[in-house]
Amino acid sequence: MTEAPSGRAARTLGALSEPQFRLLWIGQTTSAAGDALIPVAVAFAVLRIGGSVAELGLVFSAFTISRVALVLAGGVWADRLPRQLVMVTCDVIRAVFEVILALLLLNGTAQIWHLALGAAVIGGAGAFFVPASTGLIPQTVSPARLQQANALMGLSRTSTSVLGPPVAGLVIALANIGVIFLIDAATFVLSAVSLLLLRPNAPVAGMREQQHFFAELAEGWREVVSRRWILAAICTFGITNLANGAFFILGPVIADKQLGGAAAWGLILTGGGIGGVVGGLIALRVRPARPLRSEFLIATLMSLPALALIGPMPVLAIAVALMISSVVVELGNAWWFTMLQQHVPDHARSRVSSYDWLVSLVFQPLGFVLVGPLSAAIGVGPTLIAAAGILIIGNLAVLLVRDVREVRWVHQPDEAATAAS
């Protein structure tokens, strides 16, 4: 007998049955599809106009540096203003700069500084958009389906990231690189339209009295340190992002010298993309009683890709290792974002999220910078062993904090009742 819509499908994808979240999800999925094209487009845009490897690094660094510099401000303003308005503004800014870059590339006048400036503006806009998005999701979906909503958002990002690079390569082969920037600009416009149509639920506590900017920033930090599990977790995320740099810096080098080149590395990364999709699907249903305890235990498997590079193992084995790691990451992200959204009050949610992103963003490029000198000093194998060891020890050490082990879901109405309402 076929189940009714409120049966198995509703339990798995029930968040999409809620009109406001569905509208948000469609807009953000469309935008994610456009964003997935950009890394390949930026790389080839720099190279096509005669840029060097160092200049390519400069363009990508501009994106990260602006996001790091502005993410705390983004959290404050996302808690001050309607988050929907913040996100629409960011989409408009990004769309305008994408169109400018597209026109410069199409008429052959683009220069490196144009691309670096565009990357900085787009990264800076993202610094406001992401904390606002974290805070907005609970305002669009019923509490019982919040984990589903986070899992679906993650699933959009990972599934589009699998298809984005090959589609970008095809577009570049058939047309001017500027076309990709026009496509991405169009997806930002569609995202803005979906946000303008959105009618999110009002925050439970209503509007709050605004304070001085730095006072609000300090208040957000107090929300972080008052919950030991949040502080311990974001420090662990920073450490693991630092250690993960070893795989993504040394991996292409090893693939080029010992595994057959770019095609091998592409296959390995495809395994990671597939793992992200699988992890998102699992996160739709799996709900351990103590989510962070489960998250950090399975996060020790993030050491597998670095260990697989030692030797190295065959390409397929490395791809499987990265796939497993990506499953863990996506599953953990769904649990983590849901914990933040459930336990942090609405008026501070975006600021707490901005501290989470700051630690993650700061340590990731630092890891990229340190891997080269370290591997030159002690060797590639020992560097990979050290990275794997940090990933294992870091994720186990955080479990010594009792609050991390004990944090639980906030009690929510039964999901079946929510689906029937």
Phi, psi and omega per residue, in radians:
M1 nan 2.350 3.131
T2 -1.343 2.328 3.130
E3 -1.280 2.667 3.056
A4 -1.222 2.875 -3.139
P5 -0.972 -0.416 -3.137
S6 -1.512 0.104 -3.125
G7 -1.535 -2.201 -3.014
R8 -1.043 -0.814 -3.112
A9 -1.089 -0.687 3.141
A10 -1.147 -0.624 3.136
R11 -1.210 -0.524 -3.102
T12 -1.557 -0.778 -3.065
L13 -2.060 0.399 -3.039
G14 -0.996 -0.515 -3.136
A15 -1.049 -0.554 -3.140
L16 -1.295 -0.204 3.071
S17 -1.386 -0.182 3.135
E18 -1.615 2.079 -2.936
P19 -0.976 -0.714 -3.072
Q20 -1.209 -0.756 3.100
F21 -1.178 -0.683 3.136
R22 -1.029 -0.728 3.122
L23 -1.121 -0.765 3.104
L24 -1.093 -0.765 -3.090
W25 -1.128 -0.726 3.133
I26 -1.089 -0.797 -3.141
G27 -1.109 -0.762 -3.099
Q28 -1.288 -0.547 3.076
T29 -1.179 -0.715 3.087
T30 -1.075 -0.785 3.128
S31 -1.122 -0.702 3.119
A32 -1.093 -0.628 3.113
A33 -1.098 -0.712 3.095
G34 -1.191 -0.741 -3.133
D35 -1.075 -0.562 -3.105
A36 -1.154 -0.323 3.124
L37 -1.439 -0.397 -2.890
I38 -1.249 -0.749 -3.099
P39 -0.956 -0.770 3.112
V40 -1.158 -0.716 -3.116
A41 -1.119 -0.747 -3.141
V42 -1.107 -0.791 -3.123
A43 -1.020 -0.828 -3.095
F44 -1.312 -0.484 3.083
A45 -1.120 -0.770 3.122
V46 -1.086 -0.797 -3.088
L47 -1.208 -0.648 -3.101
R48 -1.183 -0.489 3.141
I49 -1.653 0.245 3.030
G50 1.588 0.262 -3.140
G51 -1.269 2.688 3.116
S52 -1.624 3.057 3.073
V53 -1.078 -0.689 3.123
A54 -1.101 -0.689 3.133
E55 -1.235 -0.572 3.035
L56 -1.096 -0.757 3.082
G57 -1.073 -0.640 3.114
L58 -1.090 -0.759 -3.124
V59 -1.122 -0.817 3.134
F60 -1.167 -0.612 3.115
S61 -1.148 -0.636 3.134
A62 -1.033 -0.687 3.108
F63 -1.089 -0.867 -3.071
T64 -1.208 -0.752 -3.096
I65 -1.093 -0.759 3.141
S66 -1.151 -0.630 3.117
R67 -1.179 -0.756 3.108
V68 -1.084 -0.753 -3.073
A69 -1.149 -0.506 -2.985
L70 -1.959 -0.071 -2.996
V71 -1.157 -0.607 3.101
L72 -1.179 -0.702 3.058
A73 -1.096 -0.676 3.096
G74 -1.047 -0.690 3.114
G75 -1.137 -0.711 3.138
V76 -1.107 -0.851 -3.089
W77 -1.219 -0.514 3.094
A78 -1.230 -0.443 3.042
D79 -1.508 -0.378 -3.138
R80 -1.420 -0.782 -3.007
L81 -1.820 2.886 2.985
P82 -0.996 2.154 -3.054
R83 -1.044 -0.591 3.106
Q84 -1.024 -0.741 -3.140
L85 -1.162 -0.720 3.104
V86 -1.041 -0.793 -3.096
M87 -1.169 -0.698 3.109
V88 -1.088 -0.767 3.124
T89 -1.040 -0.762 3.119
C90 -1.095 -0.725 3.126
D91 -1.104 -0.720 -3.140
V92 -1.122 -0.785 3.130
I93 -1.053 -0.804 -3.113
R94 -1.155 -0.684 3.131
A95 -1.102 -0.751 -3.125
V96 -1.077 -0.807 -3.107
F97 -1.231 -0.555 3.062
E98 -1.132 -0.691 3.119
V99 -1.141 -0.732 3.114
I100 -1.057 -0.809 3.120
L101 -1.089 -0.702 3.136
A102 -1.055 -0.793 -3.123
L103 -1.135 -0.687 3.111
L104 -1.108 -0.698 3.139
L105 -1.264 -0.659 -3.118
L106 -1.181 -0.612 -3.137
N107 -1.677 0.103 3.010
G108 1.324 0.359 -3.113
T109 -1.904 0.083 -3.107
A110 -1.148 2.463 3.065
Q111 -2.180 2.920 -3.092
I112 -1.024 -0.724 -3.092
W113 -1.156 -0.509 3.050
H114 -1.075 -0.824 -3.113
L115 -1.167 -0.689 3.133
A116 -1.142 -0.765 3.121
L117 -1.120 -0.768 3.110
G118 -1.061 -0.734 3.116
A119 -1.093 -0.703 -3.139
A120 -1.131 -0.757 3.141
V121 -1.151 -0.788 -3.126
I122 -1.139 -0.713 3.079
G123 -1.123 -0.703 3.117
G124 -1.131 -0.698 3.089
A125 -1.109 -0.672 3.097
G126 -1.092 -0.515 3.120
A127 -1.116 -0.480 3.072
F128 -1.547 -0.600 -3.038
F129 -1.197 -0.796 -2.986
V130 -1.149 -0.846 3.087
P131 -1.080 -0.612 3.105
A132 -1.126 -0.703 3.132
S133 -1.111 -0.751 3.116
T134 -1.026 -0.701 3.132
G135 -1.313 -0.492 -3.058
L136 -1.370 -0.600 -3.041
I137 -0.904 -0.819 3.137
P138 -1.108 -0.307 3.119
Q139 -1.479 -0.014 -3.092
T140 -2.060 -0.067 -3.033
V141 -2.472 2.650 3.122
S142 -1.188 2.600 -3.058
P143 -0.949 -0.640 -3.090
A144 -1.174 -0.325 -3.090
R145 -1.912 0.269 -3.081
L146 -1.123 -0.733 3.117
Q147 -1.101 -0.730 3.084
Q148 -1.004 -0.770 -3.119
A149 -1.058 -0.799 3.123
N150 -1.124 -0.692 3.120
A151 -1.123 -0.709 3.135
L152 -1.164 -0.650 3.076
M153 -1.110 -0.777 3.098
G154 -1.119 -0.657 3.135
L155 -1.116 -0.635 3.083
S156 -1.086 -0.793 -3.105
R157 -1.120 -0.782 -3.060
T158 -1.272 -0.697 -3.116
S159 -1.165 -0.685 3.115
T160 -1.238 -0.520 3.137
S161 -1.205 -0.433 3.088
V162 -1.239 -0.730 -3.062
L163 -1.521 -0.418 -3.033
G164 -1.002 -0.950 -3.084
P165 -1.013 -0.829 3.124
P166 -1.151 -0.604 3.096
V167 -1.149 -0.734 3.114
A168 -1.067 -0.751 3.117
G169 -1.051 -0.694 3.128
L170 -1.153 -0.760 3.135
V171 -1.099 -0.736 3.133
I172 -1.091 -0.650 -3.139
A173 -1.201 -0.559 -3.036
L174 -1.733 -0.345 -3.040
A175 -2.567 -3.122 3.097
N176 -1.237 2.544 -3.141
I177 -1.035 -0.515 3.138
G178 -1.005 -0.458 3.134
V179 -1.064 -0.640 -3.136
I180 -1.107 -0.700 3.129
F181 -1.168 -0.590 3.060
L182 -1.152 -0.706 3.107
I183 -1.079 -0.797 -3.133
D184 -1.125 -0.687 3.090
A185 -1.035 -0.724 3.130
A186 -1.095 -0.640 3.134
T187 -1.223 -0.554 3.055
F188 -1.153 -0.666 3.099
V189 -1.110 -0.770 3.123
L190 -1.111 -0.676 3.076
S191 -1.076 -0.758 3.138
A192 -1.106 -0.700 3.127
V193 -1.103 -0.775 -3.142
S194 -1.091 -0.644 3.129
L195 -1.220 -0.650 3.114
L196 -1.160 -0.536 3.117
L197 -1.401 -0.234 -3.048
L198 -1.227 2.497 3.047
R199 -2.199 1.348 -3.068
P200 -1.212 2.728 3.065
N201 -1.169 2.534 3.099
A202 -1.201 2.547 3.056
P203 -0.979 2.522 -3.079
V204 -1.021 -0.713 -3.059
A205 -1.493 -0.085 -3.114
G206 1.283 -2.956 -3.111
M207 -1.297 2.531 -3.128
R208 -1.973 2.830 3.106
E209 -1.300 2.256 -3.113
Q210 -1.380 2.527 3.103
Q211 -2.003 -3.109 3.023
H212 -1.033 2.586 -3.067
F213 -0.906 -0.882 -3.072
F214 -1.228 -0.474 3.056
A215 -1.172 -0.692 3.115
E216 -1.216 -0.623 3.082
L217 -1.114 -0.744 3.118
A218 -1.143 -0.652 3.109
E219 -1.105 -0.689 3.088
G220 -1.104 -0.700 3.109
W221 -1.128 -0.670 3.093
R222 -1.097 -0.610 3.079
E223 -1.123 -0.599 3.117
V224 -1.208 -0.934 -3.022
V225 -1.282 -0.334 3.101
S226 -1.276 -0.243 3.084
R227 -2.069 1.737 -3.036
R228 -1.010 -0.535 -3.109
W229 -1.194 -0.564 3.097
I230 -1.231 -0.834 -3.119
L231 -1.063 -0.801 -3.135
A232 -1.120 -0.693 -3.099
A233 -1.179 -0.802 -3.076
I234 -1.208 -0.541 3.042
C235 -1.130 -0.679 3.107
T236 -1.161 -0.698 3.098
F237 -1.052 -0.706 3.118
G238 -1.087 -0.748 -3.141
I239 -1.133 -0.752 -3.113
T240 -1.204 -0.614 3.067
N241 -1.140 -0.642 3.071
L242 -1.061 -0.829 -3.097
A243 -1.220 -0.575 -3.126
N244 -1.132 -0.347 3.125
G245 -1.017 -0.528 -3.120
A246 -1.058 -0.742 -3.123
F247 -1.158 -0.788 -3.013
F248 -1.387 -0.296 3.050
I249 -1.603 -0.823 -3.095
L250 -1.383 -0.441 -3.119
G251 -0.984 -0.904 3.132
P252 -1.079 -0.617 3.131
V253 -1.135 -0.799 3.129
I254 -1.153 -0.707 3.120
A255 -1.088 -0.703 -3.111
D256 -1.186 -0.676 -3.047
K257 -1.532 -0.539 -2.970
Q258 -2.223 -0.240 -3.004
L259 -2.039 -0.033 3.083
G260 1.984 0.024 3.021
G261 1.739 -2.690 -3.005
A262 -1.091 -0.611 -3.132
A263 -1.086 -0.699 3.122
A264 -1.133 -0.764 3.137
W265 -1.144 -0.659 3.084
G266 -1.080 -0.702 3.101
L267 -1.123 -0.701 3.127
I268 -1.087 -0.809 -3.140
L269 -1.146 -0.568 3.070
T270 -1.087 -0.682 3.061
G271 -1.015 -0.699 3.095
G272 -1.112 -0.721 3.118
G273 -1.110 -0.732 3.109
I274 -1.101 -0.711 3.113
G275 -1.075 -0.666 3.101
G276 -1.080 -0.716 3.106
V277 -1.123 -0.796 3.129
V278 -1.067 -0.752 3.124
G279 -1.074 -0.702 3.101
G280 -1.115 -0.673 3.117
L281 -1.156 -0.717 3.116
I282 -1.126 -0.673 -3.092
A283 -1.148 -0.310 3.091
L284 -1.145 -0.431 -3.028
R285 -2.149 -0.576 -3.009
V286 -1.381 2.256 -3.040
R287 -2.514 1.419 -3.133
P288 -1.160 2.635 -3.086
A289 -1.078 -0.645 3.123
R290 -2.083 1.517 -2.923
P291 -1.096 -0.698 -3.089
L292 -1.276 -0.582 3.051
R293 -1.056 -0.798 3.107
S294 -1.134 -0.727 -3.105
E295 -1.040 -0.839 -3.061
F296 -1.322 -0.457 3.053
L297 -1.158 -0.846 -3.118
I298 -1.307 -0.335 3.134
A299 -1.164 -0.270 3.046
T300 -1.091 -0.389 3.113
L301 -1.231 -0.193 3.067
M302 -1.154 -0.216 3.088
S303 -1.320 -0.285 -3.035
L304 -1.040 -0.784 -3.123
P305 -1.039 -0.752 3.126
A306 -1.111 -0.732 3.131
L307 -1.140 -0.605 -3.124
A308 -1.205 -0.405 3.119
L309 -1.334 -0.319 -3.139
I310 -1.267 2.150 -3.108
G311 2.175 -1.105 -0.178
P312 -1.505 2.950 3.029
M313 -1.316 2.950 3.101
P314 -1.037 2.727 -3.082
V315 -0.954 -0.801 -3.101
L316 -1.096 -0.661 3.126
A317 -1.149 -0.690 3.101
I318 -1.156 -0.698 3.109
A319 -1.080 -0.710 3.107
V320 -1.143 -0.705 3.110
A321 -1.061 -0.760 3.115
L322 -1.202 -0.600 3.092
M323 -1.074 -0.793 3.119
I324 -1.079 -0.779 3.116
S325 -1.041 -0.718 -3.125
S326 -1.213 -0.602 3.032
V327 -1.010 -0.823 -3.120
V328 -1.074 -0.774 -3.108
V329 -1.078 -0.855 -3.094
E330 -1.170 -0.683 3.105
L331 -1.110 -0.822 3.135
G332 -1.108 -0.672 3.129
N333 -1.072 -0.742 3.140
A334 -1.073 -0.771 3.113
W335 -1.151 -0.763 -3.074
W336 -1.119 -0.873 -3.118
F337 -1.094 -0.634 3.115
T338 -1.153 -0.709 3.085
M339 -1.060 -0.800 3.111
L340 -1.027 -0.832 -3.061
Q341 -1.185 -0.525 3.132
Q342 -1.393 -0.668 -2.980
H343 -1.664 -0.419 -3.131
V344 -1.627 2.292 3.141
P345 -1.081 2.620 -3.033
D346 -0.957 -0.678 -3.026
H347 -1.183 -0.257 -3.125
A348 -2.095 0.037 -2.961
R349 -1.084 -0.748 -3.104
S350 -1.230 -0.614 3.110
R351 -1.170 -0.726 3.086
V352 -1.090 -0.728 3.095
S353 -1.071 -0.640 -3.119
S354 -1.173 -0.618 3.064
Y355 -1.157 -0.675 3.079
D356 -1.029 -0.848 -3.129
W357 -1.172 -0.628 -3.133
L358 -1.042 -0.863 -3.112
V359 -1.086 -0.729 -3.140
S360 -1.132 -0.743 -3.073
L361 -1.275 -0.625 -3.107
V362 -1.166 -0.768 -3.023
F363 -1.385 -0.425 -3.111
Q364 -1.127 -0.919 3.099
P365 -1.144 -0.507 3.082
L366 -1.085 -0.700 3.085
G367 -1.087 -0.714 3.120
F368 -1.076 -0.682 -3.096
V369 -1.244 -0.670 -3.021
L370 -1.360 -0.452 -3.020
V371 -1.069 -0.769 -3.097
G372 -1.038 -0.992 3.118
P373 -1.055 -0.655 -3.116
L374 -1.160 -0.782 -3.121
S375 -1.178 -0.546 3.083
A376 -1.203 -0.560 -3.082
A377 -1.426 -0.733 -3.030
I378 -2.016 -0.165 -3.134
G379 1.841 2.708 -3.104
V380 -1.159 -0.835 -3.117
G381 -1.019 -0.921 3.108
P382 -1.034 -0.603 3.105
T383 -1.121 -0.741 3.121
L384 -1.173 -0.674 3.089
I385 -1.107 -0.739 3.125
A386 -1.098 -0.744 3.125
A387 -1.086 -0.782 3.122
A388 -1.100 -0.705 3.127
G389 -1.101 -0.721 3.105
I390 -1.088 -0.725 3.140
L391 -1.105 -0.720 -3.134
I392 -1.245 -0.909 -3.072
I393 -1.147 -0.724 -3.131
G394 -1.064 -0.772 -3.108
N395 -1.291 -0.424 3.048
L396 -1.445 -0.651 -3.095
A397 -1.099 -0.640 -3.106
V398 -1.127 -0.395 3.126
L399 -1.288 -0.128 3.020
L400 -1.238 -0.341 3.081
V401 -1.396 2.010 -3.023
R402 -1.026 -0.710 -3.101
D403 -1.060 -0.582 3.092
V404 -1.132 -0.753 -3.130
R405 -1.198 -0.538 -2.946
E406 -1.735 -0.256 -3.081
V407 -1.047 2.417 -3.063
R408 -2.268 2.992 3.069
W409 -1.142 2.499 2.950
V410 -1.234 2.347 -3.095
H411 -1.040 2.267 -3.137
Q412 -2.214 2.747 3.068
P413 -1.006 2.653 3.121
D414 -1.023 2.354 -3.067
E415 -1.109 -0.579 3.116
A416 -1.095 -0.672 3.105
A417 -1.152 -0.662 3.113
T418 -1.111 -0.741 -3.123
A419 -1.126 -0.571 -3.084
A420 -1.412 -0.330 -3.046
S421 -1.322 nan nan
